[in-house]
Each structure stands twice: as structure tokens, then as C-alpha cells.
Amino acid sequence: MEYASDFEKLLAETLAARGRSPRTQETYVWMLRLFARQLKKPLDAGTPEDVQGYQRYLTTERKVGFSSFNQTTCALRFFYRECLGRTDFVVERMPYQRKRRVLPEILAPEEVAAIFDACCNLKHRALLMTAYSGGLRISETLALVPSDIDSKRMMIRVEQGKGKKDRYVMLSATLLQTLRAYWSRGVVVPRATFPADRET
């Protein structure tokens, strides 16, 4: 990662020291860089009012979404409070946006089945079915290994998902059948193999 200023490097190093992921470091540094372009003065001379003005700019002119707005707020609050020790940058003066709650559109079982049937590639179908059946995120689906599939208890173990927490989700009989078909094609998985004490 290249840094345009010492402040960006300081932010990345502080995030790394706190155990934040490389993705978070990259995102926060980018948010700080965008704020610096609008600030028109050194970052260490910024004030809570400058941040509030930038938040208004993001909302009214840039019209950024809920996620980007709150990521920016998190990044700036972390930079000023944790990196520069500015205790005057209190949360109340750097508010978050509330996410507008919208009910998701639920597909009918027939529609879901049609999507799976339209997927001719067995690997892709297995991935889609696993993500849908277990309610998994893309990263969680891609991180699964054969030893995470417990066909005796009909469970899937999700290791270090969001929040770095482990959890179990249900394994449906239909998904198990698809996974077995995929496995029978001689799929090579470098991280692990099905353990001998589990039915595959």
C-alpha cells in the first residue's frame, strides 16, 4: 500500500497494531485521503466542525450510500481519536446515518429451484446452493473445506465468519446430494480432505 502522507501511514500502522484487517486498513486510508482533499488544510488542524461539514458534503453533494457514509465516519473518528489523541472528537459530534430498513424480496421455492436448474456448471451450482441453503456470505462459502461438512449431524461448520466467530448452519439433504456429486468428480481441495470418521 502506498501512502500519500505520513498521516495515512500512521493510520494504517495504528490499525494494524489494533489487529484490523488489511482490507479495513486500505479502506480507512482511502477515506482519510478523500477527506484530506476536501479539507484544504493539514489533517492535524482539522476540527469536529470540519468533519460535520464533510458529512454534509457526502450526503448532499456526493449522495453516498449508508455504508460509505458510516465507513468514512468510522475512519475519521478512529484517525482523530486513536492516532492523534483528539478527545474532542466525540461520537455525538460525528453521527452515523441510520440505515433505512427495507423488507427483502423473498423468492418463491419454485424461483430458487429454477435458478439452480439453470446453472449448468456443477461447481457453480454447488456454490450457489451452499450460500443460499446456509445463508452464508460469499467469503464464508469460498472458505469452506470438505471437513466442514458433517453429513452425520447434517451440519456445516463455518469457521471465523463475520466478527471472527465460528458457527454451525443446517445442511439440507438436497445440498448434500449436490456436494457429493461435486466431490465424486475428483475435486482437489488443498486445505483439507474429508475425515475418515465422517460419512461423505
C-alpha positions as CSV (number, residue, x, y, z in Angstrom):
1,M,0.0,0.0,0.0
2,E,1.4,3.4,-1.0
3,Y,0.7,6.4,1.3
4,A,0.3,9.9,0.1
5,S,1.2,11.3,3.5
6,D,2.7,10.4,6.9
7,F,-0.8,10.7,8.3
8,E,-2.0,7.9,6.1
9,K,0.9,5.7,7.1
10,L,0.2,6.5,10.8
11,L,-3.4,5.5,10.3
12,A,-2.5,2.2,8.7
13,E,0.1,1.3,11.3
14,T,-2.3,2.1,14.1
15,L,-5.0,-0.1,12.6
16,A,-2.5,-2.9,12.1
17,A,-1.4,-2.6,15.7
18,R,-5.1,-2.9,16.8
19,G,-5.5,-6.1,14.7
20,R,-7.7,-4.6,12.0
21,S,-7.6,-6.5,8.6
22,P,-5.6,-5.3,5.6
23,R,-9.0,-4.6,3.9
24,T,-10.0,-2.3,6.7
25,Q,-6.6,-0.5,6.6
26,E,-6.9,0.1,2.9
27,T,-10.5,1.4,3.2
28,Y,-9.8,3.7,6.1
29,V,-6.7,5.1,4.4
30,W,-8.7,5.8,1.3
31,M,-11.4,7.5,3.2
32,L,-8.9,9.7,5.0
33,R,-7.3,10.6,1.7
34,L,-10.7,11.7,0.2
35,F,-11.3,13.8,3.4
36,A,-7.9,15.5,3.1
37,R,-8.6,16.6,-0.5
38,Q,-11.7,18.4,0.7
39,L,-10.2,19.8,3.9
40,K,-7.8,22.3,2.2
41,K,-5.6,22.3,5.3
42,P,-3.3,19.9,7.3
43,L,-5.2,17.0,8.7
44,D,-3.9,17.6,12.2
45,A,-5.6,21.0,12.0
46,G,-9.0,19.5,11.3
47,T,-11.9,20.1,13.8
48,P,-15.1,18.3,14.5
49,E,-16.9,21.0,12.6
50,D,-14.8,20.1,9.6
51,V,-15.9,16.5,9.8
52,Q,-19.5,17.5,10.2
53,G,-19.2,19.7,7.1
54,Y,-17.6,16.8,5.2
55,Q,-20.5,14.6,6.3
56,R,-23.0,17.2,4.9
57,Y,-21.0,17.2,1.7
58,L,-21.1,13.4,1.4
59,T,-24.9,13.5,2.0
60,T,-26.0,16.4,-0.1
61,E,-23.5,16.6,-2.9
62,R,-21.8,13.2,-3.3
63,K,-25.0,11.5,-2.2
64,V,-23.1,8.5,-0.9
65,G,-24.8,5.4,0.4
66,F,-25.4,4.5,4.0
67,S,-22.3,2.1,4.1
68,S,-19.8,4.6,2.6
69,F,-21.0,7.4,4.9
70,N,-20.6,5.3,8.0
71,Q,-17.2,3.9,6.9
72,T,-16.0,7.4,6.4
73,T,-17.2,8.4,9.9
74,C,-15.5,5.4,11.4
75,A,-12.3,6.1,9.6
76,L,-12.2,9.8,10.6
77,R,-13.2,9.1,14.2
78,F,-10.5,6.5,14.5
79,F,-7.9,8.7,13.0
80,Y,-8.5,11.7,15.2
81,R,-9.2,9.9,18.4
82,E,-6.8,6.9,18.2
83,C,-4.0,8.2,16.0
84,L,-3.9,11.9,17.0
85,G,-5.4,11.5,20.5
86,R,-8.0,14.2,19.9
87,T,-10.5,13.5,22.7
88,D,-12.7,16.4,21.5
89,F,-13.8,14.3,18.5
90,V,-16.7,12.7,20.4
91,V,-19.2,10.3,18.8
92,E,-22.1,12.7,19.3
93,R,-20.4,15.3,17.1
94,M,-19.7,12.7,14.4
95,P,-23.0,11.0,14.0
96,Y,-23.7,7.9,11.9
97,Q,-26.6,7.6,9.5
98,R,-29.4,5.2,10.3
99,K,-29.9,2.5,7.7
100,R,-33.3,2.6,6.0
101,R,-34.9,-0.7,6.7
102,V,-36.4,-2.4,3.7
103,L,-38.0,-5.8,3.7
104,P,-36.1,-8.1,1.4
105,E,-37.8,-9.6,-1.6
106,I,-38.3,-13.3,-0.9
107,L,-38.1,-15.7,-3.9
108,A,-40.6,-18.4,-4.1
109,P,-39.2,-22.0,-3.8
110,E,-40.0,-22.6,-7.5
111,E,-38.0,-19.5,-8.4
112,V,-35.0,-20.7,-6.4
113,A,-35.2,-24.1,-7.9
114,A,-35.3,-22.6,-11.4
115,I,-32.1,-20.6,-10.7
116,F,-30.3,-23.7,-9.6
117,D,-31.6,-25.7,-12.5
118,A,-30.4,-23.0,-14.9
119,C,-26.9,-23.3,-13.6
120,C,-25.3,-26.0,-15.8
121,N,-21.8,-25.8,-14.2
122,L,-21.9,-28.2,-11.2
123,K,-19.2,-26.3,-9.3
124,H,-21.2,-23.0,-9.6
125,R,-24.4,-24.8,-8.7
126,A,-22.8,-26.2,-5.6
127,L,-21.5,-22.8,-4.6
128,L,-24.9,-21.1,-5.1
129,M,-26.8,-23.8,-3.3
130,T,-24.4,-23.8,-0.3
131,A,-24.6,-20.0,0.1
132,Y,-28.3,-20.0,-0.2
133,S,-29.1,-23.0,1.9
134,G,-26.8,-22.0,4.7
135,G,-27.3,-18.2,4.5
136,L,-23.6,-17.8,4.0
137,R,-21.7,-14.8,2.8
138,I,-19.5,-15.2,-0.3
139,S,-16.3,-15.2,1.7
140,E,-17.7,-17.8,4.1
141,T,-18.8,-20.0,1.2
142,L,-15.4,-19.9,-0.5
143,A,-13.6,-20.6,2.7
144,L,-15.4,-23.9,3.3
145,V,-13.4,-27.2,3.1
146,P,-14.7,-30.7,3.0
147,S,-14.1,-31.3,6.7
148,D,-16.6,-28.6,7.4
149,I,-19.4,-30.8,6.1
150,D,-20.8,-33.1,8.7
151,S,-23.2,-35.4,7.0
152,K,-23.9,-37.4,10.1
153,R,-25.3,-34.4,12.0
154,M,-26.4,-32.7,8.8
155,M,-24.5,-29.5,9.8
156,I,-22.0,-27.2,8.1
157,R,-19.3,-25.6,10.3
158,V,-18.5,-22.0,9.4
159,E,-15.1,-21.1,10.9
160,Q,-14.2,-17.5,11.6
161,G,-17.2,-15.9,9.8
162,K,-18.2,-12.3,10.3
163,G,-16.9,-11.0,13.6
164,K,-14.3,-13.8,13.6
165,K,-16.8,-16.2,15.1
166,D,-17.5,-19.9,14.4
167,R,-21.0,-21.1,13.9
168,Y,-23.0,-24.1,12.6
169,V,-25.7,-24.0,9.9
170,M,-28.1,-26.7,8.8
171,L,-27.1,-29.0,5.9
172,S,-30.1,-29.9,3.7
173,A,-30.3,-33.3,2.1
174,T,-30.6,-31.7,-1.4
175,L,-27.4,-29.7,-0.8
176,L,-25.6,-32.8,0.5
177,Q,-26.5,-34.7,-2.7
178,T,-25.1,-31.9,-4.8
179,L,-21.9,-31.6,-2.8
180,R,-21.4,-35.4,-3.1
181,A,-21.9,-35.2,-6.8
182,Y,-19.3,-32.4,-7.0
183,W,-16.9,-34.3,-4.8
184,S,-17.2,-37.5,-6.8
185,R,-15.7,-35.7,-9.8
186,G,-12.3,-35.8,-8.1
187,V,-12.3,-32.2,-6.9
188,V,-8.9,-31.4,-5.4
189,V,-9.1,-29.3,-2.2
190,P,-5.6,-28.4,-0.9
191,R,-6.5,-27.2,2.6
192,A,-8.2,-30.4,3.8
193,T,-9.9,-33.7,2.9
194,F,-13.0,-35.4,4.2
195,P,-12.0,-37.1,7.5
196,A,-12.3,-40.8,7.6
197,D,-14.8,-40.8,10.5
198,R,-17.4,-38.8,8.6
199,E,-19.8,-40.0,6.0
200,T,-19.3,-38.1,2.8
